[in-house]
């Protein structure tokens, strides 16, 4: 469902999330920043390649073995240049959870259609199809006329580009005393910073709606979410006796405290 540039997503955990689609203006602004940075990288590479070519050809001329060397160098360096172009977007979107320097500055992010962070496969598909999207502004055409504002790379990669969530604007939930105590341990022992805004949004939505759920469904969903969150924050000390709801409250509280600091 879409209302203006809002998109409602049902996650695999049966939690409903509403995102703001990035919009063509924000995406173009982010891409401009990325192309400026990428252009500087390629200029440095070309200067280095030029110096390397001159030195290598000089050595080859002295040895009398310069047959076809220049063509080989051009072919290899063109291939390296293409890898730099593709690798820039793949590297940053994979390492920075769907953001490049341009996207981070503009505060937009790439996610998968199921709301999860993009992985190497999705980022690679998006990057490989970017030249086609840029050619004759094909990507702009797809974004404007697609309901979910997807360019060709998004359609093939199964991704969305959204505005970053701003969890601080939402009212705080009541957190139990035991969860507050556990949150202090999590800030020391776990990697709370690994949680993305979208992960936090899933936890928040569950905590807000759990009272209206059937007890069996609530227990099952809380355990499933707790297991996934434990893996994300790399907290190995979670014991079976720790209640899943208390754990999720603690993660919610710890995340908010970390953002506030």
C-alpha positions as CSV (number, residue, x, y, z in Angstrom):
1,X,0.0,0.0,0.0
2,X,1.3,3.5,-0.8
3,X,0.1,6.8,0.5
4,X,2.0,9.6,-1.2
5,X,5.6,8.4,-0.8
6,X,4.9,6.0,2.1
7,X,5.1,2.2,1.8
8,X,3.8,-0.4,4.2
9,X,5.8,-3.6,4.5
10,X,4.9,-6.8,6.3
11,X,8.0,-8.4,7.6
12,X,8.6,-12.2,7.9
13,X,7.9,-11.8,11.6
14,X,4.4,-10.6,10.8
15,X,5.2,-7.1,12.0
16,X,3.9,-4.2,9.9
17,X,6.4,-1.4,9.1
18,X,5.8,1.8,7.2
19,X,8.7,3.4,5.4
20,X,9.2,6.7,3.5
21,X,10.5,6.0,0.0
22,X,13.6,8.0,-0.8
23,X,12.2,9.9,-3.8
24,X,14.0,10.7,-7.0
25,X,15.4,14.0,-5.7
26,X,17.2,12.5,-2.7
27,X,18.4,9.6,-4.8
28,X,19.8,11.9,-7.5
29,X,21.5,14.1,-4.8
30,X,23.1,11.0,-3.2
31,X,24.2,9.7,-6.6
32,X,25.8,13.1,-7.5
33,X,27.9,13.0,-4.3
34,X,28.9,9.4,-5.0
35,X,29.9,10.1,-8.5
36,X,32.1,13.0,-7.4
37,X,33.9,10.8,-4.9
38,X,34.0,7.9,-7.5
39,X,35.3,10.4,-10.1
40,X,38.2,11.4,-7.8
41,X,39.1,7.8,-7.2
42,X,39.1,7.0,-10.9
43,X,41.3,10.1,-11.6
44,X,43.8,8.9,-9.1
45,X,43.7,5.4,-10.6
46,X,44.2,6.8,-14.2
47,X,47.2,8.9,-13.1
48,X,48.7,5.9,-11.4
49,X,48.0,3.8,-14.5
50,X,49.5,6.4,-16.8
51,X,52.8,6.5,-14.8
52,X,52.8,2.7,-14.7
53,X,52.3,2.5,-18.4
54,X,55.1,4.9,-19.2
55,X,57.6,3.0,-16.9
56,X,56.6,-0.4,-18.2
57,X,56.7,0.6,-21.9
58,X,60.1,2.3,-21.4
59,X,61.4,-1.0,-19.9
60,X,59.8,-3.0,-22.7
61,X,61.4,-0.8,-25.4
62,X,64.8,-1.2,-23.8
63,X,64.3,-5.0,-23.8
64,X,62.9,-4.9,-27.3
65,X,59.7,-6.7,-26.4
66,X,56.9,-4.1,-26.9
67,X,54.6,-6.1,-29.2
68,X,51.0,-5.3,-28.3
69,X,51.9,-4.3,-24.8
70,X,49.9,-1.0,-25.0
71,X,46.7,-2.8,-26.0
72,X,47.0,-5.3,-23.2
73,X,47.5,-2.6,-20.7
74,X,44.5,-0.6,-21.9
75,X,42.3,-3.8,-21.7
76,X,43.4,-4.7,-18.2
77,X,43.1,-1.2,-16.9
78,X,39.7,-0.8,-18.4
79,X,38.6,-3.9,-16.7
80,X,40.1,-2.7,-13.4
81,X,38.3,0.7,-13.9
82,X,35.0,-1.2,-14.3
83,X,35.6,-3.2,-11.1
84,X,36.3,0.1,-9.3
85,X,33.0,1.5,-10.5
86,X,31.0,-1.5,-9.5
87,X,33.0,-2.2,-6.4
88,X,32.5,1.3,-5.0
89,X,28.7,0.7,-4.6
90,X,29.0,-3.0,-3.7
91,X,31.6,-2.3,-1.0
92,X,29.8,0.5,0.7
93,X,26.3,-0.8,0.5
94,X,27.4,-4.1,1.9
95,X,29.7,-2.8,4.7
96,X,27.5,0.2,5.6
97,X,24.2,-1.7,5.5
98,X,22.8,-0.2,2.4
99,X,24.5,3.1,2.4
100,X,27.2,4.8,0.3
101,X,28.8,8.0,1.3
102,X,26.2,9.9,-0.7
103,X,23.3,8.0,0.7
104,X,24.7,8.4,4.2
105,X,24.9,12.2,3.8
106,X,21.4,12.4,2.3
107,X,20.1,9.9,5.0
108,X,18.7,7.3,2.7
109,X,19.3,3.6,2.7
110,X,18.8,0.5,0.5
111,X,17.0,-2.4,2.0
112,X,15.6,-5.7,0.7
113,X,12.0,-6.1,-0.2
114,X,11.4,-8.0,3.1
115,X,12.8,-5.1,5.1
116,X,16.2,-6.8,5.8
117,X,19.6,-5.2,5.2
118,X,21.0,-5.7,1.7
119,X,23.7,-8.3,1.2
120,X,26.4,-8.9,-1.4
121,X,24.1,-10.4,-3.9
122,X,21.6,-7.6,-4.0
123,X,24.3,-4.9,-4.0
124,X,26.2,-6.5,-6.8
125,X,23.0,-6.8,-9.0
126,X,22.2,-3.1,-8.3
127,X,25.7,-2.0,-9.2
128,X,26.0,-4.1,-12.4
129,X,22.7,-2.7,-13.7
130,X,23.5,0.9,-12.7
131,X,25.1,1.7,-16.1
132,X,21.8,0.6,-17.9
133,X,19.8,2.8,-15.4
134,X,22.1,5.8,-16.1
135,X,22.0,5.3,-19.9
136,X,19.5,7.7,-21.4
137,X,18.0,8.1,-17.8
138,X,16.3,4.7,-18.0
139,X,16.5,4.5,-14.2
140,X,14.6,7.9,-13.8
141,X,11.8,6.6,-16.0
142,X,11.5,3.4,-13.9
143,X,11.5,5.4,-10.6
144,X,8.9,7.9,-11.7
145,X,6.5,5.3,-13.1
146,X,7.0,2.5,-10.6
147,X,4.7,2.5,-7.5
148,X,7.6,1.6,-5.2
149,X,10.1,4.0,-7.0
150,X,12.3,1.1,-8.1
151,X,14.9,1.5,-10.8
152,X,15.9,-1.5,-13.0
153,X,18.6,-2.5,-10.5
154,X,16.1,-2.5,-7.6
155,X,13.6,-4.6,-9.6
156,X,16.2,-7.2,-10.4
157,X,17.9,-7.1,-7.0
158,X,14.7,-7.1,-5.0
159,X,15.5,-3.8,-3.1
160,X,13.9,-0.6,-2.0
161,X,15.5,2.8,-1.3
162,X,14.0,4.5,1.8
163,X,14.5,7.4,4.1
164,X,16.3,6.5,7.3
165,X,14.0,5.9,10.2
166,X,14.1,8.5,13.0
167,X,13.3,6.4,16.1
168,X,13.9,9.3,18.5
169,X,10.7,11.1,17.4
170,X,8.5,8.2,18.7
171,X,7.2,8.2,22.2
172,X,9.2,6.0,24.6
173,X,7.6,2.7,25.7
174,X,7.4,1.6,29.3
175,X,10.4,-0.7,30.1
176,X,10.4,-3.0,33.2
177,X,13.0,-2.7,35.9
178,X,14.5,-6.0,35.0
179,X,14.8,-4.9,31.4
180,X,16.5,-1.7,32.4
181,X,19.0,-3.7,34.5
182,X,19.7,-6.0,31.6
183,X,20.1,-3.0,29.2
184,X,23.1,-1.8,31.2
185,X,24.8,-5.2,30.7
186,X,24.0,-5.1,27.0
187,X,25.6,-1.8,26.5
188,X,28.8,-3.3,27.9
189,X,28.7,-6.8,26.6
190,X,26.8,-6.6,23.3
191,X,27.3,-4.7,20.0
192,X,24.1,-2.6,20.1
193,X,25.5,-0.4,17.4
194,X,25.0,-3.3,14.9
195,X,21.3,-2.7,15.1
196,X,20.0,-0.8,12.1
197,X,17.1,1.7,12.5
198,X,14.9,-0.9,10.6
199,X,15.8,-3.6,13.2
200,X,14.9,-1.2,16.0
201,X,11.6,-0.4,14.2
202,X,10.7,-4.1,14.2
203,X,11.4,-4.4,17.9
204,X,9.5,-1.2,18.6
205,X,6.5,-2.3,16.6
206,X,6.4,-5.6,18.4
207,X,6.6,-4.1,21.8
208,X,3.8,-1.6,20.9
209,X,1.5,-4.3,19.6
210,X,2.2,-7.3,21.8
211,X,-0.6,-6.7,24.2
212,X,-3.1,-7.2,21.4
213,X,-1.7,-10.5,20.3
214,X,-2.9,-14.0,21.2
215,X,-0.6,-15.3,24.0
216,X,0.8,-18.3,22.0
217,X,1.5,-16.1,19.0
218,X,3.1,-13.5,21.2
219,X,5.4,-16.0,22.8
220,X,6.4,-17.6,19.5
221,X,7.1,-14.2,17.9
222,X,9.0,-12.9,20.9
223,X,11.3,-15.9,20.9
224,X,11.9,-15.6,17.1
225,X,12.7,-11.9,17.4
226,X,14.9,-12.4,20.4
227,X,17.0,-15.1,18.6
228,X,17.5,-12.9,15.6
229,X,18.4,-9.9,17.6
230,X,20.8,-11.9,19.7
231,X,22.7,-12.8,16.5
232,X,22.7,-9.2,15.3
233,X,24.2,-7.8,18.5
234,X,26.5,-10.8,19.0
235,X,25.5,-11.4,22.6
236,X,26.6,-14.9,23.5
237,X,25.8,-14.6,27.2
238,X,22.0,-14.7,26.8
239,X,20.7,-17.6,28.9
240,X,17.5,-19.6,28.3
241,X,16.1,-18.3,31.6
242,X,16.1,-14.8,30.2
243,X,12.5,-14.0,29.1
244,X,12.3,-13.0,25.4
245,X,10.1,-10.1,26.1
246,X,12.4,-8.7,28.8
247,X,15.3,-9.2,26.5
248,X,13.6,-7.2,23.7
249,X,12.7,-4.5,26.1
250,X,16.3,-4.3,27.2
251,X,17.6,-4.1,23.6
252,X,15.0,-1.4,22.9
253,X,16.1,0.6,26.0
254,X,19.9,0.0,25.3
255,X,19.5,1.2,21.7
256,X,17.8,4.4,22.8
257,X,20.4,5.1,25.5
258,X,23.2,4.6,23.0
259,X,21.6,7.0,20.4
260,X,21.0,9.6,23.2
261,X,24.7,9.4,24.1
